[in-house]
Amino acid sequence: MRPHLNGKFALPTRRHHEKVPALSSPKPTTSPKLRLLARPIVPLLAVFMVIGLVAAPASANRRQDAMAWALRRIGCHYAYGGTGPCRYGYDCSGLVVTAYAHVGMHLPRTTYEMLHSPAIVPQTNHPHPGNLVFFGSGHVTLYYWRHVVLQAPEPGENVQLTRWYPGSNWVPTGYYRVRDAGAGPMMGISRWIHRMMTSLHLRIHQHTTLRDVYPQPHRPL
């Protein structure tokens, strides 16, 4: 049974059957240049997301990984020329070199070679855990926190955290960082994507006509 509609709820009707033109929304236009650019980006983003999910458990900072590895060697005895393992001992540079080798980074074996190697660069801002702290040209340590360093000090001592005091006769002479030590496993992928995007942009602009358009001066009315 159809409900009764009084005049209050009656819908107005047209007296004449008029054809109302449908409002057509303007079709979105995409330039061919953008379509050409987006075509290879979508699969690249998909690959990047998949690799990111797979590599997520891996650390994004090899400097921190090297420092964490070295901290687990606290208590190992000092041995001149030692590069481990713990039962064979470490010397100062041996501890640093082995810690960074554990995360896949090669450093020169001696402190003198490190200071003259392009593998390290001066740390200009505040140091971070795992940065290299030199005491002259014959001793290297790993920065831990404020005035605390991790080191293999001398014969008869063990790998330990040591505090140095400003104004004493044992103060750092230089802070350095290892090149690319703050980069994780995604650095190589991001560099490859950057090269691909750069070459793609160059390829697009080779087929694009660019002209400089100067506004014409208006005559006074």
C-alpha positions as CSV (number, residue, x, y, z in Angstrom):
1,M,0.0,0.0,0.0
2,R,1.5,3.3,-1.1
3,P,1.7,5.9,1.7
4,H,-0.4,9.0,1.4
5,L,1.5,12.2,0.8
6,N,-0.2,15.4,1.8
7,G,0.6,18.8,0.3
8,K,3.2,19.5,2.9
9,F,5.4,16.6,1.8
10,A,4.5,16.6,-1.8
11,L,7.4,16.9,-4.1
12,P,7.3,19.6,-6.7
13,T,6.9,18.4,-10.2
14,R,7.7,20.2,-13.4
15,R,4.8,21.3,-15.5
16,H,6.6,20.8,-18.7
17,H,8.8,17.9,-19.3
18,E,12.1,19.6,-19.9
19,K,15.3,18.0,-20.7
20,V,17.8,19.1,-18.2
21,P,21.3,18.8,-19.5
22,A,23.5,16.7,-17.3
23,L,26.3,18.4,-15.7
24,S,29.5,16.9,-17.1
25,S,32.5,17.2,-14.9
26,P,35.6,18.2,-16.7
27,K,37.8,15.2,-17.5
28,P,41.1,15.4,-15.6
29,T,43.9,15.9,-18.0
30,T,47.4,14.5,-17.4
31,S,50.3,15.7,-19.5
32,P,52.1,13.1,-21.5
33,K,55.3,14.1,-19.7
34,L,53.8,13.2,-16.3
35,R,52.4,9.9,-17.6
36,L,55.8,9.0,-19.0
37,L,57.4,9.9,-15.7
38,A,54.9,7.9,-13.6
39,R,55.1,4.8,-15.7
40,P,58.5,3.6,-14.4
41,I,58.0,5.1,-10.9
42,V,55.2,2.8,-9.8
43,P,57.2,-0.4,-10.2
44,L,60.2,1.2,-8.7
45,L,58.2,2.2,-5.6
46,A,56.8,-1.3,-5.3
47,V,60.2,-2.8,-5.5
48,F,61.5,-0.3,-3.0
49,M,58.7,-1.1,-0.5
50,V,59.2,-4.8,-0.8
51,I,63.0,-4.5,-0.2
52,G,62.3,-2.1,2.7
53,L,60.1,-4.6,4.3
54,V,62.6,-7.4,3.8
55,A,65.5,-5.3,5.1
56,A,63.6,-3.7,8.0
57,P,65.1,-6.0,10.6
58,A,68.6,-4.9,9.5
59,S,70.0,-1.9,11.3
60,A,70.0,1.4,9.4
61,N,73.3,2.5,11.0
62,R,76.5,0.6,10.8
63,R,78.3,3.0,13.2
64,Q,75.9,2.0,15.9
65,D,76.3,-1.7,15.0
66,A,80.1,-1.4,15.2
67,M,79.8,0.3,18.6
68,A,77.4,-2.4,20.0
69,W,79.8,-5.1,18.8
70,A,82.8,-3.4,20.5
71,L,80.9,-2.9,23.8
72,R,80.4,-6.7,24.0
73,R,84.2,-7.0,24.0
74,I,84.6,-5.2,27.4
75,G,86.8,-7.4,29.6
76,C,88.9,-8.9,26.8
77,H,92.6,-8.4,27.5
78,Y,95.0,-6.1,25.7
79,A,97.4,-7.8,23.3
80,Y,99.8,-5.8,21.1
81,G,98.8,-6.3,17.5
82,G,95.7,-8.2,18.5
83,T,92.6,-8.2,16.4
84,G,90.7,-10.9,18.4
85,P,88.8,-12.9,19.1
86,C,88.6,-12.2,22.8
87,R,90.9,-15.1,23.9
88,Y,93.7,-13.6,21.7
89,G,93.1,-10.0,22.8
90,Y,93.0,-6.6,21.1
91,D,95.1,-3.5,20.9
92,C,93.6,-0.1,20.4
93,S,93.4,0.0,16.6
94,G,92.7,-3.7,16.5
95,L,89.5,-3.2,18.4
96,V,88.4,-0.4,16.2
97,V,89.3,-2.1,12.9
98,T,87.6,-5.4,13.9
99,A,84.5,-3.6,15.1
100,Y,84.0,-1.9,11.8
101,A,85.0,-5.0,9.8
102,H,82.2,-6.8,11.6
103,V,79.7,-4.5,9.8
104,G,81.5,-4.8,6.5
105,M,83.7,-1.6,6.5
106,H,87.4,-1.7,6.0
107,L,89.8,0.6,7.9
108,P,93.6,0.8,7.8
109,R,95.2,-1.4,10.5
110,T,97.2,1.2,12.4
111,T,96.3,4.6,13.9
112,Y,98.8,6.4,11.8
113,E,97.4,4.9,8.6
114,M,93.9,5.8,9.7
115,L,94.7,9.4,10.2
116,H,96.1,9.6,6.6
117,S,93.3,7.6,5.0
118,P,90.4,9.0,3.1
119,A,88.2,6.3,4.9
120,I,87.7,8.7,7.8
121,V,86.9,12.4,7.9
122,P,86.8,14.9,10.8
123,Q,83.6,15.0,12.8
124,T,82.7,18.7,12.7
125,N,79.6,18.6,14.9
126,H,78.9,16.7,18.1
127,P,80.4,13.2,18.1
128,H,78.2,10.1,18.1
129,P,78.7,6.7,19.6
130,G,81.1,4.8,17.4
131,N,83.0,7.8,16.1
132,L,86.7,7.6,16.3
133,V,88.5,9.6,19.0
134,F,92.3,9.9,18.7
135,F,94.7,10.7,21.4
136,G,97.7,11.8,19.4
137,S,98.8,9.7,16.4
138,G,99.4,6.5,18.5
139,H,96.1,5.8,20.2
140,V,92.5,5.5,18.9
141,T,89.3,4.9,20.8
142,L,85.6,4.7,20.2
143,Y,83.4,7.5,21.4
144,Y,80.7,6.4,23.8
145,W,79.2,9.3,25.7
146,R,80.4,12.8,26.6
147,H,83.9,12.3,28.1
148,V,83.7,8.5,28.0
149,V,85.5,6.4,25.4
150,L,85.7,2.6,24.8
151,Q,89.3,1.5,24.4
152,A,91.9,-1.2,24.7
153,P,94.4,0.9,26.7
154,E,97.7,-0.8,27.3
155,P,99.3,-4.1,28.3
156,G,98.0,-5.5,31.6
157,E,94.6,-3.8,31.1
158,N,91.3,-5.0,29.5
159,V,89.0,-3.4,27.0
160,Q,87.0,-0.9,29.1
161,L,85.1,2.3,29.2
162,T,87.3,5.2,30.3
163,R,86.5,8.8,31.3
164,W,88.8,11.6,30.4
165,Y,88.8,14.9,32.0
166,P,89.2,18.3,30.4
167,G,92.4,20.0,31.4
168,S,94.2,16.7,32.1
169,N,97.3,15.5,30.2
170,W,95.1,12.9,28.5
171,V,92.7,14.6,26.2
172,P,91.5,13.9,22.6
173,T,93.3,15.5,19.8
174,G,90.8,14.7,17.1
175,Y,87.3,13.4,16.5
176,Y,86.6,11.5,13.2
177,R,83.8,9.6,11.6
178,V,84.0,6.7,9.1
179,R,82.7,7.5,5.7
180,D,79.2,6.1,5.0
181,A,79.1,4.4,8.5
182,G,75.8,6.1,9.2
183,A,74.3,4.4,6.1
184,G,72.5,1.2,6.3
185,P,71.7,-1.5,3.7
186,M,69.2,0.8,1.9
187,M,71.9,3.3,0.9
188,G,73.0,1.4,-2.2
189,I,69.3,1.0,-3.3
190,S,68.5,4.7,-2.8
191,R,71.6,5.7,-4.8
192,W,70.5,3.3,-7.6
193,I,67.0,4.8,-7.7
194,H,68.5,8.3,-7.7
195,R,70.6,7.5,-10.8
196,M,67.6,5.9,-12.5
197,M,65.4,9.0,-11.8
198,T,68.1,11.3,-13.0
199,S,68.6,9.4,-16.3
200,L,64.8,9.3,-16.7
201,H,64.5,13.1,-16.3
202,L,67.3,13.6,-18.9
203,R,65.6,11.2,-21.3
204,I,62.3,13.1,-21.0
205,H,63.8,16.6,-21.4
206,Q,65.6,15.4,-24.6
207,H,62.2,15.2,-26.2
208,T,60.8,18.3,-24.7
209,T,61.0,21.8,-26.3
210,L,61.7,24.4,-23.7
211,R,61.3,28.1,-24.6
212,D,61.8,31.2,-22.5
213,V,58.6,33.4,-22.7
214,Y,59.0,37.0,-21.8
215,P,55.9,39.1,-21.0
216,Q,55.1,41.7,-23.5
217,P,54.9,45.2,-22.2
218,H,51.4,46.6,-22.0
219,R,50.6,49.9,-23.7
220,P,49.0,52.4,-21.5
221,L,45.3,52.8,-22.2
